[in-house]
Amino acid sequence: MRRIHLTALLLAVACETPATTTAPVATSIAMSATEVSFTSLGDTIRLTAAVRDENGNHIDEATITWSSSDESIATVSTTGSVQSVRGGTAIITASAGEVSAATSVSVSVWESLSAGYWHTCGLTSEGDAYCWGMNSDSQLGDGTTELRSRASLVDGGYKWISIAGAGRHTCGVTSEGDAYCWGFNGYGQLGDGTTTDHREPTLVTGGHNWVSVSGGYERTCGLTSVGKAYCWGRNRGGQLGDGTTTNSSTPSEVSGNHTWVSIGANGRHACGLTSESEIYCWGDNYYGQLGNGSRGSSPVPTLVSGNLPWTSVTPGGWHTCGRTEANDAYCWGRNLHTDYGGQLGDGTTTNRTTPVFVTGWFSWASLGAGSHHTCGVTMTAKAYCWGHYPSPDFSLGDGVSTASSLPIPVGGNLLWMAFTGAEEHTCGLATTGEAYCWGPGLSGQLGNGSTVSSSVPVKVIR
């Protein structure tokens, strides 16, 4: 009996069928967020994805594949870490087997800044225009006269490619090539054929296809797609460059038959860079800011001396600076006025009627001139400023200095792309796509949500 039972047991064990394990099938996947927004380049955020089977059970061992629709805007790692690269939108997709889910990524950063006398404006990567600061003449373009201490969206719903803060007005160019201006219009600087102020963007007459605009204190200049330059507004010192001293409420072509690649207006003069790498300036020249070796004003473009091959020009209040093909910086014009100066950066406070080399042997990537100071960014993204203004709130951005005739480093340990200078405050665009300002803040022109001045860069908020 014992032998029979043992044999039966062995047969039963041998005949058993091994149990099979079926791998769970992914039937759904859910992202930790459907939308993600960045306002700074280089930032990261971690996305997660939950994979489930048909019964709703979580599949821990699921293999998830991550991808980006545009890695030039946002990248994603194999573990779902998303990093912003440049402005725009991208779709991050997580896939597991036959199912997938997506997260929309928006990267909105500042792409350009332009400081007016007591206000500032900027463009974002989406083409939106924002302004902040003094608004007594509706120069912020939001339909009010209320001071704004943080960035306020310009009315109209336009997409912009250029913006220019000026004295008490602002102008911009839309993606359609139209120019609009708003704010104070006492001298026709809005270019609409009237001297009526406007609280919201008003079309500049003439039917030109514009690519950029630049604002002076009481005038505006613009560049068309065919390389023609026009100016409009107050012309007492020949700042419109049309050979007259007559104000114009519509665009008047700058004389000389040059082909321009950039145009810049500031205090009481204007300058432009031609396709021949020459700089011409016109208007008031009391301090030699036209750079032609004289102090006589000119109602037509006059060639800057020195025979240097220029790549950019930035007019300040009563001085001008330019960058050459060798990435050297030169400035000319006012360098001393009573108890403030040094904005030429040559280590002196002597006014110059021709270009002088900015001391330091830096290799410059960009320059930005204010009324009484100048700032620049080197090829290594370092920032320096120089000049002086006798205001207790004026600063060169290092938290200490209010005067220097030589370039001194801007504080904050940031990397920079560009600067724009105003009457007393300064704003800069960091490599992260963030905007920072410093100096007097009483009118909200620093854009950080307060009216408190700062001697170091503070971040603009919107």
C-alpha positions in Angstrom: 0.0 0.0 0.0 2.8 2.4 0.9 4.4 1.9 -2.5 1.2 2.6 -4.3 0.5 5.8 -2.4 4.0 7.1 -3.0 3.8 6.4 -6.7 0.5 8.2 -7.0 1.9 11.2 -5.1 4.9 11.4 -7.5 2.6 11.2 -10.5 0.4 13.9 -9.2 3.3 16.3 -8.6 4.8 15.6 -12.0 1.5 16.3 -13.7 1.0 19.8 -12.1 1.1 22.7 -14.6 3.4 25.6 -13.5 1.5 28.9 -12.8 2.1 31.7 -15.4 2.5 35.4 -14.5 1.1 37.9 -17.0 2.8 41.3 -17.1 0.3 44.1 -16.5 -0.7 46.1 -19.5 -0.6 49.9 -19.3 -4.0 51.4 -20.3 -3.6 54.9 -18.9 -1.0 57.4 -17.9 -1.4 60.6 -16.0 1.1 63.5 -15.6 1.7 65.3 -12.4 0.9 68.6 -14.2 -0.8 69.4 -17.5 0.8 72.9 -17.7 4.1 74.2 -16.6 5.4 77.9 -16.9 8.9 79.2 -16.7 9.9 82.9 -16.4 13.7 82.2 -16.3 16.0 80.3 -18.5 17.9 77.4 -17.1 15.3 76.6 -14.4 14.2 73.0 -13.9 11.0 71.3 -12.7 10.5 67.5 -12.2 7.5 65.9 -13.8 6.2 62.5 -12.8 3.9 60.1 -14.6 1.5 57.5 -13.0 0.9 54.4 -15.2 -2.1 52.2 -14.5 -3.7 49.0 -15.8 -7.3 48.4 -16.8 -8.3 47.9 -13.2 -6.8 51.2 -12.1 -3.8 49.5 -10.4 -0.6 51.4 -10.4 2.2 49.8 -12.4 5.4 50.5 -10.5 7.7 48.7 -12.9 6.4 50.5 -16.0 9.1 51.9 -18.3 8.4 55.5 -19.2 9.9 57.3 -22.2 10.1 61.1 -22.1 10.4 63.4 -25.1 10.1 67.1 -26.0 8.5 68.5 -29.0 11.1 71.3 -29.2 14.4 70.9 -27.4 15.4 74.4 -28.3 12.7 75.6 -25.9 12.6 73.0 -23.2 14.5 69.7 -22.7 13.5 66.7 -20.6 15.7 64.0 -19.0 15.0 60.3 -18.8 13.6 60.9 -15.3 11.2 63.7 -16.3 13.3 66.7 -15.3 12.3 69.6 -17.6 14.6 72.6 -18.2 13.8 75.9 -19.9 16.1 76.8 -22.8 14.6 79.8 -24.5 11.2 81.6 -24.9 8.3 79.8 -26.5 6.1 76.7 -26.0 6.8 73.0 -26.1 5.0 69.8 -25.3 6.6 67.3 -23.0 5.3 63.7 -23.6 5.5 60.7 -21.3 4.9 57.3 -23.0 4.5 53.8 -21.6 3.7 51.1 -24.1 0.7 52.2 -26.2 -0.4 55.1 -24.0 1.0 58.6 -23.5 0.2 61.9 -21.8 1.4 65.4 -22.3 2.3 68.6 -20.4 2.3 72.0 -22.1 5.4 74.0 -21.2 5.5 77.8 -21.6 8.7 79.7 -21.3 8.1 83.5 -21.0 11.1 85.6 -20.5 12.2 89.2 -21.3 13.9 89.7 -24.7 14.5 93.4 -24.7 14.3 96.5 -22.4 14.2 100.2 -23.1 14.4 102.9 -20.3 12.6 106.2 -20.6 13.4 109.1 -18.4 11.3 108.0 -15.5 9.7 104.8 -16.8 10.9 101.5 -18.4 9.4 99.2 -21.0 10.2 95.7 -22.1 9.2 93.0 -24.6 8.7 89.3 -23.7 9.4 86.2 -25.8 5.7 86.1 -26.7 5.8 89.6 -28.2 3.9 91.2 -25.4 4.9 94.8 -24.3 5.0 95.9 -20.7 5.8 99.2 -19.1 6.3 100.4 -15.5 7.1 103.6 -13.6 5.9 107.2 -14.0 2.6 107.4 -15.9 1.5 111.0 -15.5 1.3 111.4 -19.3 0.0 107.8 -20.0 3.5 106.8 -21.2 2.8 103.3 -20.0 0.1 102.7 -22.5 -2.4 101.0 -20.2 -5.1 103.6 -20.6 -4.5 105.3 -17.3 -2.3 107.8 -15.6 -1.6 105.7 -12.6 2.0 105.0 -11.5 2.9 101.3 -11.8 5.6 99.8 -9.7 5.5 96.5 -11.5 5.3 95.6 -15.2 1.9 96.6 -16.7 0.7 95.2 -20.1 0.4 97.7 -22.9 -3.1 97.9 -24.3 -4.1 97.0 -27.8 -3.5 93.3 -28.0 -0.6 93.7 -30.4 2.5 91.5 -30.8 5.6 93.7 -30.7 9.1 93.4 -32.1 10.5 96.7 -30.9 9.8 99.1 -28.0 11.3 102.4 -27.0 10.8 104.3 -23.8 11.4 108.1 -24.2 10.9 111.3 -22.2 7.2 111.3 -21.5 6.1 109.0 -24.3 6.7 105.5 -25.6 6.7 104.0 -29.1 6.8 100.5 -30.5 6.7 98.4 -33.7 4.3 95.5 -34.1 4.9 92.2 -35.8 3.0 93.6 -38.8 5.6 96.4 -39.3 3.3 99.2 -38.0 4.6 101.8 -35.5 2.5 103.0 -32.6 3.2 105.7 -30.0 1.4 106.9 -26.8 1.8 109.4 -24.1 2.7 113.1 -24.2 2.5 114.7 -27.7 3.1 118.4 -27.3 5.6 118.5 -30.1 4.2 115.8 -32.4 6.5 113.0 -31.0 3.7 110.4 -31.4 3.8 110.8 -35.2 0.1 110.7 -35.8 -0.1 114.2 -37.4 -1.4 115.9 -34.3 -0.2 117.3 -31.0 -2.9 115.5 -29.0 -1.8 113.3 -26.1 -2.9 109.6 -26.3 -3.4 107.1 -23.4 -3.2 104.1 -25.7 -1.1 103.1 -28.7 -1.8 105.3 -31.7 -0.8 104.5 -35.3 2.2 106.5 -36.7 1.3 107.9 -40.1 3.1 107.3 -43.4 2.4 103.7 -44.2 6.0 102.7 -43.7 7.1 99.1 -42.9 9.0 99.7 -39.6 11.6 97.4 -38.0 12.6 99.5 -34.9 12.0 102.7 -33.1 14.1 104.8 -30.7 12.9 107.6 -28.4 14.5 110.9 -27.5 13.2 113.3 -24.8 10.7 115.1 -27.1 11.1 113.2 -30.4 11.2 109.7 -31.9 13.2 108.1 -34.7 12.5 104.9 -36.6 14.1 102.6 -39.1 12.2 101.0 -42.0 12.7 97.6 -43.6 14.5 99.3 -46.6 17.1 101.0 -44.4 15.5 104.4 -44.4 15.5 106.5 -41.2 12.7 108.9 -40.2 12.3 111.2 -37.1 9.4 113.2 -35.8 8.6 115.6 -32.9 10.6 118.5 -31.6 13.3 119.8 -33.8 14.7 123.0 -32.2 18.3 121.8 -32.5 18.0 119.9 -35.8 17.4 116.6 -34.0 15.2 115.2 -36.8 18.1 115.2 -39.2 16.0 116.5 -42.1 18.0 119.7 -42.7 15.5 121.9 -40.8 14.8 123.1 -37.3 11.0 122.8 -37.8 8.9 120.5 -35.6 7.1 117.7 -37.4 4.1 115.6 -36.2 4.7 113.1 -39.0 7.8 111.1 -39.9 10.4 113.2 -41.7 13.1 111.4 -43.6 16.7 111.8 -42.3 18.7 113.3 -45.0 21.9 112.0 -46.6 20.6 109.1 -48.6 22.3 106.6 -46.3 21.3 103.0 -45.8 20.9 102.6 -42.1 21.1 99.4 -40.1 20.3 101.0 -36.7 19.1 104.3 -35.4 19.2 105.7 -31.9 17.8 108.9 -30.3 18.2 110.1 -26.8 18.5 113.5 -25.1 18.9 116.2 -27.7 20.7 114.4 -30.5 20.4 111.2 -32.6 22.8 108.9 -34.2 22.7 106.0 -36.7 24.9 103.2 -38.0 25.1 102.8 -41.8 25.6 99.7 -43.9 29.1 100.9 -44.5 29.9 100.6 -40.7 30.0 104.3 -40.3 28.3 106.3 -37.5 26.6 109.6 -38.3 25.1 111.9 -35.6 22.9 115.0 -35.8 21.2 117.6 -33.5 22.6 119.5 -30.5 26.4 119.4 -30.2 27.2 121.7 -27.3 29.4 119.1 -25.6 30.7 117.4 -28.8 28.2 114.5 -28.7 28.1 114.4 -32.5 31.8 113.3 -32.5 32.9 115.3 -35.5 35.6 117.3 -33.8 33.4 120.4 -33.3 30.8 121.8 -31.0 28.5 123.2 -33.6 25.0 121.6 -33.9 23.9 120.0 -37.2 20.5 119.5 -38.7 21.8 116.8 -41.0 23.8 113.7 -40.3 27.5 114.4 -39.7 30.2 111.7 -39.8 31.8 110.6 -36.5 35.6 111.1 -36.6 38.2 108.4 -36.3 37.6 106.2 -39.3 36.8 103.2 -37.2 34.7 100.3 -38.4 31.6 100.5 -36.1 29.1 97.7 -35.2 26.8 99.7 -32.9 26.0 103.1 -31.5 24.1 104.2 -28.4 23.4 107.9 -27.8 23.2 109.1 -24.2 21.8 112.4 -22.8 24.7 114.6 -23.9 27.3 111.9 -24.9 27.5 109.0 -27.3 29.2 105.6 -27.2 30.0 103.1 -29.9 31.4 99.6 -30.3 33.9 98.6 -33.1 34.4 95.4 -35.0 37.3 94.7 -32.6 34.8 94.9 -29.7 36.4 98.0 -28.4 34.3 100.7 -26.8 34.6 104.5 -27.5 32.7 107.4 -26.2 32.5 111.1 -26.9 30.7 114.3 -25.8 30.0 115.5 -22.3 32.2 114.1 -19.6 32.0 116.8 -17.0 29.2 119.2 -16.0 29.6 121.1 -12.7 29.9 118.2 -10.2 29.1 115.2 -12.2 30.7 113.4 -15.1 33.0 110.5 -16.1 30.4 108.9 -18.5 33.0 108.6 -21.3 35.0 106.0 -19.2 38.5 107.3 -20.2 39.6 108.0 -16.6 39.1 111.7 -16.9 36.3 114.3 -16.7 37.3 116.1 -19.8 34.6 116.7 -22.5 35.6 115.1 -25.9 34.5 116.1 -29.4 35.9 112.9 -30.9 35.8 109.3 -29.8 38.1 108.3 -26.9 38.9 104.7 -25.9 37.0 103.3 -22.9 39.8 102.3 -20.5 40.2 98.7 -19.4 40.9 96.7 -22.5 37.7 94.8 -22.2 36.1 93.0 -25.1 32.6 94.5 -25.3 29.5 92.7 -26.5 27.0 95.6 -26.0 26.8 99.1 -24.6 24.0 101.2 -23.2 24.2 104.9 -22.5 22.1 106.9 -20.0 21.8 110.6 -19.5 24.9 110.8 -17.2 26.4 107.3 -17.2 27.2 104.4 -19.4 27.1 100.6 -18.9 28.4 97.7 -21.0 28.5 94.0 -21.1 31.7 92.1 -22.0 32.0 89.0 -24.1 32.1 87.0 -20.9 28.7 88.4 -19.9 30.2 90.6 -17.1 28.8 94.1 -16.5 30.5 97.4 -15.9 29.2 101.0 -15.5 30.8 104.4 -15.3 29.7 108.0 -14.8 28.1 110.1 -12.1 25.0 112.0 -11.1 24.6 114.1 -8.0 21.5 112.3 -6.7 21.5 110.5 -3.4 19.7 107.5 -5.1 22.0 107.3 -8.2 24.1 104.2 -8.3 26.5 102.4 -10.7 25.0 99.1 -9.5 27.6 97.9 -7.2 25.8 99.0 -4.0 28.5 101.5 -3.1 29.7 103.7 -6.0 27.9 106.8 -7.2 30.8 108.1 -9.3 33.6 106.6 -11.4 35.4 107.8 -14.6 36.4 104.2 -15.2 34.3 101.0 -15.6 33.5 99.3 -12.3 31.7 95.9 -11.9 28.0 95.8 -11.4 27.0 93.8 -8.3 24.7 90.9 -8.0 26.9 88.1 -9.4 24.7 87.9 -12.5 25.6 87.2 -16.1 24.2 89.9 -18.5 23.2 90.4 -22.1 22.3 94.1 -22.4 21.7 97.4 -20.6 19.5 100.4 -21.1 20.2 103.7 -19.3 17.8 106.5 -18.3 17.9 109.8 -16.6 19.1 108.3 -13.3 18.1 104.6 -13.3 19.5 101.6 -15.2 18.0 98.4 -16.3 19.6 95.2 -17.6 18.7 91.9 -19.3 20.3 88.9 -17.7 21.3 85.7 -19.6 18.4 84.0 -17.7 15.9 86.2 -19.5 15.1 88.1 -16.3 15.1 91.9 -16.1 16.7 93.9 -13.3 16.8 97.6 -12.5 18.5 99.9 -10.0 18.8 103.5 -9.0 16.0 105.9 -8.0 12.7 104.1 -7.6 10.3 106.9 -6.5 8.2 106.6 -9.6 8.2 102.8 -9.7 10.7 102.7 -12.6 12.6 99.8 -11.1 9.6 97.5 -11.6 10.1 95.5 -8.4 6.7 96.3 -6.9 7.9 99.1 -4.8 8.8 102.8 -5.0 12.0 102.3 -3.0 15.4 103.1 -4.6 18.1 100.5 -4.8 21.8 100.7 -5.3 22.0 97.1 -6.6 20.0 95.3 -9.3 16.5 94.2 -8.2 14.3 91.9 -10.3 11.4 93.3 -12.3 8.1 91.5 -11.6 4.9 91.2 -13.7 
